[in-house]
Structures are given as C-alpha cells and as structure tokens.
Amino acid sequence: MATTVKPSPTTSQSQTPKLSAPWYQRQQRLLVTGGIVVAVAAAAVYFVKESASRKEQFAARTLSQAQAATESGNLPQASSDLQRLISTYKGTDAAAEAVLLLNQIRLQNDQAELAASNLREFLAGHPEQQFVVPATGLLGAALESGKHWKDAGDAYSQAAEKAGQDYLKAEYLVDAGRAYRLGGVNDKAVVAYRTVLDKYRKTPNLVEAQLRLAELTDGKQGDVPADTAATAAK
C-alpha cells in the first residue's frame, strides 16, 4: 500500500507577509485629511467673519434709528435705543459711536457727572484709536460742565496731543486754556495758548489764543495786533 506524503508547507504558503500600503496611497490619505482640516478651518473663519459683519450691520441700523430720534428731539427714546445698542452690540464701531452720542445727550440733560464716569470707563477699555480723541475731548466737556476745571483742562490737553489734525489740536488747546483759566491754573493756561501761537498759527483758533494769552500776561505775550485787540474789545 502506497503511503501518501503530504508536502510540508513552505514559508510562502504558511506565512504570507502583510505588505504596507504604497507610498502614494499614504500620501493621498494625508492630503485628504489635510484638506478636510483646511476646509473646516476655512468654514470656521468664514462663519466668524460673516457673523461679525451681520452684527455690525444690525448695530449700524440701530444707531441710525437712535440718531434719527435725536435729530427729532426725542432724547428719551434715543437714549434708550443707544443704551440697548451698547449692551447688545458691544465691540462694534456702531456701539462705540453710540457711547459718544449717548454722552452728548447726557450733557444736554445736565448729567455731566454720569457722562464723565461713562466716558472714563469707555476710555479705560482701550477703544479703537479713531474713537479715543473725540471721547477724550467729550470727557473734557463733561468735566468742565461739572466745574472740575483742572481735570477738564487735562482732558482737553490729552485730546490735543492725540489729535491728528492741526485745527483739532488748536481747538482742544484753546478749550484747555479756558478750563485752566476758570480753575485758576494760569500757568497751564499760558502753556496751552502759547502752544497754539508757536505751532498752529494757521488755524482759526489763533486770534482767540492770542487774546487770552495777552489777558493772562498783561499784554506781555500774545502778539496781538492793535486792530485785532480793539475789534475783540468791542
């Protein structure tokens, strides 16, 4: 009887090595994964930008309504709209403009202390540069209305320092000089008026600066022509 001999399994039959995916397939997977990540990130950025844009649009619309109420003389309604805008759309340009308008209304309503407090808080929050100068100048007006003369002069001086245009610098310096004079801080008033004469002679505030400086120095400073002084005296 013949004996059947079973062939012993060869290495290739019993242990088939597992081959890794070709390099181009691995690269393709990486590219797909990377593409998904980029797409998700892009979608997130778009969503944030779109949301911010719509928020700004809604805020601007509310600001326009408040401005219309202000122009029509409905100050209570305007104040209510502005406060809601500031609370709801904080961080938008329209909200910053609303702060300025709201505090102008407060000054008209003899609420100088409230306006000064709110403007200080607003400036402490480091608003965009375009709002710093008007807010600082308005703070000066609020402090002046509250008869805080020296603080008002300091605020006006800071506004003048930060202003970009010469005519604004001169205007705020004249405001500072007035506040300092009213507070009896004549040395600072002289500096404010003298700065206008030295640096901003081409601005509309030159004549007033000359006259006030001449008054403070008994005519020793000011460079005021005789005809100008005579006209102002009338």
Rosetta silent file (secondary structure, phi, psi, omega in degrees, C-alpha in Angstrom):
SEQUENCE: MATTVKPSPTTSQSQTPKLSAPWYQRQQRLLVTGGIVVAVAAAAVYFVKESASRKEQFAARTLSQAQAATESGNLPQASSDLQRLISTYKGTDAAAEAVLLLNQIRLQNDQAELAASNLREFLAGHPEQQFVVPATGLLGAALESGKHWKDAGDAYSQAAEKAGQDYLKAEYLVDAGRAYRLGGVNDKAVVAYRTVLDKYRKTPNLVEAQLRLAELTDGKQGDVPADTAATAAK
SCORE:     score description
SCORE:     0.000 S_00000001
   1 L     0.000  127.402 -176.205    0.000    0.000    0.000 S_00000001
   2 L   -76.335  141.724  179.156    1.465    3.251   -1.076 S_00000001
   3 L   -99.401  128.054  179.395    1.980    5.950    1.525 S_00000001
   4 L   -87.700  123.136 -179.433    0.875    9.482    0.657 S_00000001
   5 L  -100.977  119.349  178.395    3.349   12.027    1.774 S_00000001
   6 L   -79.265  129.448  179.506    1.907   15.473    2.451 S_00000001
   7 L   -65.974  137.493  178.767    4.175   18.233    1.324 S_00000001
   8 L   -71.380  140.740 -178.558    5.395   20.380    4.159 S_00000001
   9 L   -64.174  136.116  177.989    4.094   23.920    3.986 S_00000001
  10 L   -85.242  167.137 -178.922    6.528   26.336    2.588 S_00000001
  11 H   -60.647  -36.924 -177.459    7.197   29.703    4.078 S_00000001
  12 H   -70.594  -26.866 -178.418    5.304   31.400    1.304 S_00000001
  13 H   -84.570  -41.319 -173.710    2.220   29.267    1.929 S_00000001
  14 H   -86.179  -30.661 -176.669    2.071   29.372    5.728 S_00000001
  15 L  -131.127   89.503  178.243    3.288   32.922    6.408 S_00000001
  16 L   -85.658  115.555 -176.772    2.250   35.437    3.832 S_00000001
  17 L   -66.054  141.294  177.644    3.868   38.743    4.773 S_00000001
  18 L   -84.270  122.699 -179.020    1.494   41.734    5.048 S_00000001
  19 L   -90.293  137.040  177.545    2.508   44.464    2.688 S_00000001
  20 L   -74.735  160.534 -179.469    2.063   48.109    3.737 S_00000001
  21 L   -63.483  145.950  178.277    0.100   50.489    1.511 S_00000001
  22 L   -57.811  154.377 -176.057    2.099   52.014   -1.298 S_00000001
  23 H   -59.294  -33.757 -177.189    3.645   55.397   -0.517 S_00000001
  24 H   -72.087  -28.402  175.675    1.365   57.212   -2.913 S_00000001
  25 H   -70.921  -41.144  177.105   -1.719   55.865   -1.136 S_00000001
  26 H   -62.391  -42.209  178.963   -0.386   57.037    2.215 S_00000001
  27 H   -62.303  -38.173 -179.808    0.361   60.425    0.711 S_00000001
  28 H   -65.055  -40.344  178.072   -3.143   60.579   -0.707 S_00000001
  29 H   -63.192  -41.852  178.273   -4.646   59.874    2.721 S_00000001
  30 H   -61.968  -41.783 -179.798   -2.568   62.632    4.270 S_00000001
  31 H   -64.666  -40.937  179.024   -3.662   65.038    1.580 S_00000001
  32 H   -64.521  -46.356  179.287   -7.326   64.168    2.085 S_00000001
  33 H   -60.794  -45.299  178.871   -7.051   64.547    5.853 S_00000001
  34 H   -62.126  -39.224  179.009   -5.218   67.847    5.473 S_00000001
  35 H   -63.501  -38.654  178.837   -7.816   69.076    3.015 S_00000001
  36 H   -64.829  -43.871  179.616  -10.617   68.314    5.458 S_00000001
  37 H   -60.912  -45.471  179.442   -8.838   70.191    8.240 S_00000001
  38 H   -62.521  -41.872 -179.569   -8.264   73.207    5.987 S_00000001
  39 H   -63.539  -42.043  178.627  -11.879   73.151    4.829 S_00000001
  40 H   -64.175  -43.736  179.223  -13.166   73.041    8.403 S_00000001
  41 H   -62.977  -42.943  179.567  -10.857   75.891    9.427 S_00000001
  42 H   -63.233  -40.211  179.057  -11.900   77.966    6.419 S_00000001
  43 H   -64.122  -39.296  179.255  -15.564   77.377    7.208 S_00000001
  44 H   -65.310  -43.939  178.988  -14.998   78.478   10.806 S_00000001
  45 H   -62.486  -43.924  178.958  -13.217   81.654    9.707 S_00000001
  46 H   -61.348  -43.141 -179.435  -15.983   82.443    7.230 S_00000001
  47 H   -61.982  -43.658 -179.716  -18.639   81.885    9.879 S_00000001
  48 H   -63.614  -45.626 -179.724  -16.883   84.218   12.328 S_00000001
  49 H   -64.736  -42.835 -179.529  -16.411   86.941    9.703 S_00000001
  50 H   -64.854  -40.684  179.147  -19.962   86.639    8.449 S_00000001
  51 H   -63.992  -42.910  179.634  -21.325   86.752   11.987 S_00000001
  52 H   -64.982  -39.297  179.718  -19.250   89.855   12.794 S_00000001
  53 H   -64.170  -43.999 -179.502  -20.381   91.528    9.577 S_00000001
  54 H   -68.132  -36.357  177.346  -24.049   90.896   10.302 S_00000001
  55 H   -62.338  -43.658  179.110  -23.603   92.087   13.878 S_00000001
  56 H   -64.327  -38.833  179.565  -22.066   95.330   12.629 S_00000001
  57 H   -64.798  -45.129  178.547  -24.924   95.805   10.159 S_00000001
  58 H   -62.552  -41.381 -179.641  -27.583   95.336   12.824 S_00000001
  59 H   -64.283  -42.527  179.845  -25.709   97.721   15.141 S_00000001
  60 H   -63.459  -37.486  179.466  -25.398  100.361   12.417 S_00000001
  61 H   -65.534  -42.837  178.830  -29.122  100.124   11.720 S_00000001
  62 H   -65.529  -37.977  178.630  -29.951  100.645   15.394 S_00000001
  63 H   -63.373  -40.922  178.715  -27.536  103.578   15.553 S_00000001
  64 H   -61.293  -40.102  178.468  -29.265  105.224   12.588 S_00000001
  65 H   -64.391  -41.114  179.634  -32.607  104.910   14.358 S_00000001
  66 H   -67.388  -38.176  177.578  -31.169  106.489   17.515 S_00000001
  67 H   -64.186  -40.145  178.383  -29.646  109.328   15.505 S_00000001
  68 H   -63.933  -40.410  178.153  -32.997  109.980   13.859 S_00000001
  69 H   -65.009  -37.231  178.534  -34.674  110.093   17.271 S_00000001
  70 H   -64.886  -45.856 -178.239  -32.016  112.541   18.473 S_00000001
  71 H   -65.590  -29.859  179.173  -32.487  114.834   15.497 S_00000001
  72 L   -82.649   -5.009  178.834  -36.253  114.830   16.003 S_00000001
  73 L    90.509    3.164  179.825  -35.774  115.869   19.637 S_00000001
  74 L   -87.899   72.740 -174.431  -36.946  112.584   21.139 S_00000001
  75 H   -67.229  -37.595  176.792  -33.977  112.296   23.500 S_00000001
  76 H   -59.583  -43.485  178.559  -35.516  109.739   25.911 S_00000001
  77 H   -65.829  -41.523  179.066  -36.162  107.342   23.022 S_00000001
  78 H   -61.758  -43.714  179.964  -32.701  107.996   21.599 S_00000001
  79 H   -61.969  -41.572  179.243  -31.071  107.328   24.979 S_00000001
  80 H   -63.797  -45.086  179.508  -32.983  104.074   25.352 S_00000001
  81 H   -63.436  -40.195 -177.765  -32.006  102.911   21.855 S_00000001
  82 H   -68.276  -41.852  179.071  -28.375  103.840   22.405 S_00000001
  83 H   -64.325  -39.451  177.093  -28.095  102.022   25.730 S_00000001
  84 H   -65.262  -40.342  178.743  -29.625   98.902   24.188 S_00000001
  85 H   -62.759  -45.298 -178.731  -27.229   99.152   21.253 S_00000001
  86 H   -62.429  -39.503 -178.972  -24.192   99.495   23.519 S_00000001
  87 H   -72.961  -41.922 -173.342  -25.256   96.478   25.568 S_00000001
  88 H   -80.247  -37.631 -172.886  -26.276   94.228   22.673 S_00000001
  89 L  -116.974   38.913  179.719  -23.576   95.021   20.122 S_00000001
  90 L   -56.389  136.203  179.957  -20.590   95.714   22.345 S_00000001
  91 L    99.875  -12.171  178.097  -17.323   95.723   20.411 S_00000001
  92 L   -89.104  160.066  176.564  -18.746   97.123   17.180 S_00000001
  93 H   -62.982  -37.617 -179.787  -17.890  100.538   15.749 S_00000001
  94 H   -63.022  -36.923  178.176  -21.549  101.483   15.990 S_00000001
  95 H   -66.015  -38.536  177.811  -21.547  100.732   19.715 S_00000001
  96 H   -65.406  -42.246  176.609  -18.527  102.990   20.199 S_00000001
  97 H   -63.929  -34.149  179.215  -20.256  105.783   18.293 S_00000001
  98 H   -64.237  -37.251  177.542  -23.316  105.183   20.442 S_00000001
  99 H   -59.572  -44.488 -179.622  -21.258  105.834   23.584 S_00000001
 100 H   -64.615  -46.908 -177.915  -20.246  109.235   22.226 S_00000001
 101 H   -66.010  -41.044 -179.144  -23.774  110.195   21.174 S_00000001
 102 H   -60.945  -40.994 -178.249  -25.328  108.970   24.421 S_00000001
 103 H   -77.710  -23.740  169.656  -22.978  111.088   26.495 S_00000001
 104 H   -65.265  -41.553  177.513  -23.581  114.137   24.326 S_00000001
 105 H   -63.360  -40.985  178.932  -27.268  113.702   25.144 S_00000001
 106 H   -61.997  -37.892  177.634  -26.421  113.373   28.834 S_00000001
 107 H   -64.992  -39.079  177.914  -24.544  116.665   28.713 S_00000001
 108 H   -65.094  -27.889 -179.093  -27.584  118.317   27.162 S_00000001
 109 L   -95.833   17.830  178.537  -29.665  116.903   30.024 S_00000001
 110 L    59.306   38.949  176.253  -27.284  118.260   32.713 S_00000001
 111 L  -112.804   53.318 -173.877  -25.945  114.800   33.522 S_00000001
 112 H   -62.855  -41.074 -177.653  -22.294  115.799   33.398 S_00000001
 113 H   -64.817  -42.054  178.560  -21.148  113.514   36.220 S_00000001
 114 H   -64.812  -41.822  179.170  -22.759  110.464   34.644 S_00000001
 115 H   -62.816  -44.552 -179.494  -21.272  111.350   31.269 S_00000001
 116 H   -61.798  -43.258 -179.862  -17.785  111.808   32.744 S_00000001
 117 H   -63.175  -44.159 -178.450  -17.967  108.479   34.574 S_00000001
 118 H   -67.930  -38.662  179.719  -19.142  106.604   31.487 S_00000001
 119 H   -68.623  -37.381  175.762  -16.534  108.183   29.225 S_00000001
 120 H   -62.347  -42.659  178.284  -13.741  107.311   31.637 S_00000001
 121 H   -63.076  -42.215  179.661  -14.957  103.705   31.667 S_00000001
 122 H   -61.903  -45.821 -179.384  -15.123  103.700   27.876 S_00000001
 123 H   -68.381  -32.244  178.333  -11.557  105.015   27.528 S_00000001
 124 H   -66.393  -21.059  178.604  -10.266  102.545   30.114 S_00000001
 125 L   -84.341    7.121  177.608  -11.459   99.764   27.793 S_00000001
 126 L    53.634   66.251  178.762   -8.942  100.874   25.128 S_00000001
 127 L   -68.481  172.427  176.181  -11.332  101.612   22.240 S_00000001
 128 L   -57.282  148.177 -173.730  -10.215  101.863   18.627 S_00000001
 129 H   -56.835  -32.865 -177.500   -7.921  104.828   18.026 S_00000001
 130 H   -65.411  -17.310 -179.921  -10.497  106.653   15.922 S_00000001
 131 H  -102.369   -9.760 -175.120  -12.734  107.000   18.993 S_00000001
 132 H   -66.746  -48.221 -176.235  -10.079  107.979   21.535 S_00000001
 133 H   -63.645  -52.448  179.534   -9.750  111.662   20.581 S_00000001
 134 H   -62.123  -35.080  179.279  -13.488  112.525   20.439 S_00000001
 135 H   -68.011  -38.912  179.173  -14.140  110.584   23.640 S_00000001
 136 H   -68.623  -40.923  176.160  -11.299  112.378   25.438 S_00000001
 137 H   -63.311  -40.857  179.092  -12.498  115.761   24.196 S_00000001
 138 H   -67.312  -34.817  174.474  -16.044  114.941   25.277 S_00000001
 139 H   -60.862  -41.730  176.506  -14.712  113.918   28.680 S_00000001
 140 H   -58.765  -42.641  179.399  -13.152  117.368   28.921 S_00000001
 141 H   -64.666  -39.873  179.599  -16.547  118.940   28.159 S_00000001
 142 H   -65.791  -42.362  179.351  -18.254  116.764   30.780 S_00000001
 143 H   -67.654  -36.814  178.171  -15.675  117.682   33.419 S_00000001
 144 H   -66.660  -40.479  177.749  -15.928  121.343   32.500 S_00000001
 145 H   -63.363  -31.937  177.301  -19.718  121.207   32.821 S_00000001
 146 L   -85.702    6.095  178.221  -19.226  119.696   36.259 S_00000001
 147 L    63.908   29.316  172.041  -16.815  122.546   37.124 S_00000001
 148 L   -93.731   73.811 -165.962  -13.849  120.213   37.510 S_00000001
 149 H   -58.498  -51.833 -176.784  -11.704  122.815   35.803 S_00000001
 150 H   -64.132  -43.776  179.458   -8.206  121.360   36.112 S_00000001
 151 H   -62.927  -36.518  177.414   -9.313  117.832   35.201 S_00000001
 152 H   -64.375  -44.751  178.276  -11.179  119.281   32.225 S_00000001
 153 H   -60.500  -39.306  178.807   -8.051  121.140   31.112 S_00000001
 154 H   -65.032  -41.049 -179.882   -6.014  117.951   31.420 S_00000001
 155 H   -65.567  -44.384  177.384   -8.547  116.006   29.321 S_00000001
 156 H   -61.015  -40.816  179.709   -8.591  118.680   26.625 S_00000001
 157 H   -63.337  -39.424  177.667   -4.784  118.718   26.594 S_00000001
 158 H   -65.906  -39.396  178.129   -4.694  114.943   26.131 S_00000001
 159 H   -63.000  -41.716  178.758   -7.185  115.217   23.271 S_00000001
 160 H   -62.670  -40.276 -179.274   -4.998  117.875   21.646 S_00000001
 161 H   -65.216  -35.692 -175.698   -1.934  115.674   22.000 S_00000001
 162 H   -90.080  -15.816 -178.120   -3.649  112.688   20.385 S_00000001
 163 L   -65.216  148.526 -177.452   -5.485  114.585   17.634 S_00000001
 164 L   -93.215  -27.297 -176.207   -4.159  114.157   14.123 S_00000001
 165 L  -100.959  144.481 -178.277   -5.151  117.463   12.516 S_00000001
 166 H   -60.637  -41.026 -177.153   -3.686  120.833   13.429 S_00000001
 167 H   -64.680  -33.375  177.058   -7.058  122.571   13.619 S_00000001
 168 H   -71.274  -41.044  177.721   -8.268  119.985   16.152 S_00000001
 169 H   -58.019  -46.686 -179.134   -5.098  120.318   18.207 S_00000001
 170 H   -64.604  -41.537 -179.098   -5.537  124.103   18.330 S_00000001
 171 H   -62.213  -45.750 -179.888   -9.221  123.836   19.184 S_00000001
 172 H   -68.661  -33.175  177.759   -8.602  121.462   22.075 S_00000001
 173 H   -66.864  -39.687  176.264   -5.703  123.592   23.326 S_00000001
 174 H   -65.188  -39.960  175.707   -7.932  126.666   23.421 S_00000001
 175 H   -61.155  -42.841  179.036  -10.531  124.604   25.303 S_00000001
 176 H   -62.060  -44.427  179.202   -7.798  123.511   27.722 S_00000001
 177 H   -59.420  -41.895  178.981   -6.687  127.116   28.210 S_00000001
 178 H   -62.726  -47.082 -178.920  -10.253  128.175   29.008 S_00000001
 179 H   -63.208  -42.492  179.044  -10.742  125.372   31.556 S_00000001
 180 H   -63.660  -41.082  179.620   -7.396  126.100   33.212 S_00000001
 181 H   -61.710  -44.762 -179.892   -8.205  129.831   33.394 S_00000001
 182 H   -63.701  -30.035  179.054  -11.559  129.142   35.009 S_00000001
 183 L   -89.972    1.531  179.020   -9.828  126.923   37.537 S_00000001
 184 L    77.063   12.981  179.006   -7.138  129.474   38.289 S_00000001
 185 L   -94.075   69.526 -170.186   -4.390  127.272   36.845 S_00000001
 186 H   -67.383  -31.622 -179.155   -2.982  130.156   34.836 S_00000001
 187 H   -63.617  -39.155  178.081    0.466  128.705   34.217 S_00000001
 188 H   -72.746  -33.180  176.908   -1.043  125.749   32.338 S_00000001
 189 H   -63.605  -42.414  178.707   -3.416  128.061   30.503 S_00000001
 190 H   -60.533  -42.559 -179.961   -0.449  130.137   29.309 S_00000001
 191 H   -62.810  -43.031 -178.635    1.283  126.984   28.044 S_00000001
 192 H   -62.689  -49.045 -179.386   -1.831  125.886   26.140 S_00000001
 193 H   -66.616  -39.287 -179.138   -2.324  129.256   24.438 S_00000001
 194 H   -63.694  -35.444  178.728    1.378  129.682   23.781 S_00000001
 195 H   -62.914  -38.770  177.492    1.476  126.305   22.031 S_00000001
 196 H   -62.182  -44.379 -179.483   -1.205  127.471   19.608 S_00000001
 197 H   -65.629  -36.681 -175.544    0.829  130.574   18.798 S_00000001
 198 H   -79.198  -34.352 -169.912    4.047  128.635   18.394 S_00000001
 199 H  -116.650  -23.795 -170.631    2.783  125.651   16.407 S_00000001
 200 L  -130.439   51.034 -176.242   -0.651  126.309   14.937 S_00000001
 201 L   -69.540  -18.958 -178.149   -0.689  129.895   13.693 S_00000001
 202 L   -91.039    6.198 -178.002   -2.616  128.962   10.556 S_00000001
 203 L   -93.805  158.871 -179.339   -5.623  127.631   12.454 S_00000001
 204 L   -63.931  -16.621 -176.763   -8.884  129.542   13.132 S_00000001
 205 L   -87.190    1.366 -175.614   -8.170  129.499   16.888 S_00000001
 206 H   -60.035  -48.854 -175.223   -5.071  131.669   16.631 S_00000001
 207 H   -60.881  -44.495  179.411   -6.762  135.001   17.380 S_00000001
 208 H   -62.624  -41.502  178.639   -8.528  133.709   20.488 S_00000001
 209 H   -61.334  -41.600  178.529   -5.292  132.163   21.741 S_00000001
 210 H   -61.219  -47.667 -177.963   -3.509  135.481   21.193 S_00000001
 211 H   -63.765  -46.415 -178.575   -6.169  137.476   23.062 S_00000001
 212 H   -66.311  -37.297  179.196   -6.403  135.112   26.015 S_00000001
 213 H   -67.098  -40.180  177.404   -2.649  134.908   26.322 S_00000001
 214 H   -62.844  -38.510  178.155   -2.385  138.698   26.290 S_00000001
 215 H   -63.507  -42.869 -176.932   -5.017  138.862   29.043 S_00000001
 216 H   -71.699  -25.856 -175.363   -3.161  136.377   31.204 S_00000001
 217 L  -111.871   17.378 -178.982    0.214  138.073   30.786 S_00000001
 218 L    54.514   39.678  176.335   -0.941  141.727   30.923 S_00000001
 219 L    80.353    2.349 -178.013   -0.125  142.123   27.270 S_00000001
 220 L   -77.296  -24.459  176.014    3.433  140.829   27.599 S_00000001
 221 L  -129.573  164.847  176.404    2.645  137.827   25.413 S_00000001
 222 L   127.116  -30.481  179.107    0.113  137.183   22.714 S_00000001
 223 L    52.429   41.816 -175.862    1.495  139.014   19.682 S_00000001
 224 L   -91.446  119.826  176.252   -1.926  140.587   19.219 S_00000001
 225 L   -60.295  149.415 -176.009   -2.116  143.336   16.604 S_00000001
 226 H   -59.179  -42.842 -177.318   -3.681  146.566   17.898 S_00000001
 227 H   -66.951  -34.263  178.108   -6.578  146.465   15.446 S_00000001
 228 H   -67.168  -43.047 -179.368   -7.393  142.868   16.393 S_00000001
 229 H   -64.905  -39.816  179.826   -7.401  143.706   20.097 S_00000001
 230 H   -64.607  -41.531 -179.760   -9.622  146.732   19.508 S_00000001
 231 H   -64.330  -43.240 -179.255  -12.086  144.704   17.478 S_00000001
 232 H   -65.781  -34.603 -178.876  -12.233  141.981   20.150 S_00000001
 233 H   -64.455  -30.086  178.690  -12.750  144.576   22.884 S_00000001
 234 L   -69.600    0.000    0.000  -15.941  145.765   21.172 S_00000001
